[in-house]
Amino acid sequence: MAFVLIVAKALIEIAGLALLAQFLVGIFAWGRRNENPIYRLFQLIASPMTRLVRLLTPKVVLDRHIPLAAFLILVFAWIATVFGIAHSCAVEPAQASCARLHQVQ
């Protein structure tokens, strides 16, 4: 179970960092950010999460707020996943994915 949570945590981190990097690149190239290839790369990486959030949110939420909502959902999902990993390793510490956590303690 810990392995599945660790994989989920990694995917959450990739999407979250892509959204954060997209925001930072967008700040520096504000007027022409859609023409910036790096901005578009981060937009492509984060697009599955932003599409999912667009499907889940009501139409009252503006499209320009969807990346922020996606980032906040990812932050809460990351926190929940970290607590899930800790709980899974506390219940069954013999899991191979938990070896790294036991070395730290």
NORQUI-V720808 format. One record per residue. PSI is psi in whole degrees, -180 to 180 (NA if undefined). NEAR is the number of other ideal C-beta (glycine too) atoms within 12 Angstrom. Layout:
PSI;NEAR
PSI;NEAR
This chain:
-38;21
-35;29
-44;20
-41;16
-36;27
-39;27
-43;16
-41;24
-40;27
-42;19
-38;22
-42;31
-40;25
-48;21
-41;34
-43;32
-33;22
-42;31
-42;35
-44;24
-38;27
-42;33
-46;24
-42;18
-37;25
-33;26
-43;14
-24;15
50;19
-52;14
-32;11
33;13
-31;21
-14;16
-11;14
123;21
-33;14
-41;20
-44;28
-32;21
-48;15
-34;30
-39;29
-42;19
-39;24
-6;35
-35;21
-39;20
-41;35
-34;32
-42;18
-44;18
-38;27
-37;22
-35;15
-25;15
152;21
162;12
-12;11
-31;9
126;18
150;13
-32;16
-14;12
-8;18
-44;28
-38;34
-44;25
-41;26
-42;36
-43;28
-39;20
-40;26
-37;32
-47;22
-36;16
-38;25
-44;26
-45;18
-38;18
-40;27
-44;23
-35;16
-41;24
-45;31
-42;24
-44;19
-40;25
-28;28
-36;18
-44;14
84;17
-9;20
-2;13
143;22
-32;15
-15;25
-5;25
-38;16
-36;16
-34;22
-25;17
-31;9
-37;9
NA;11
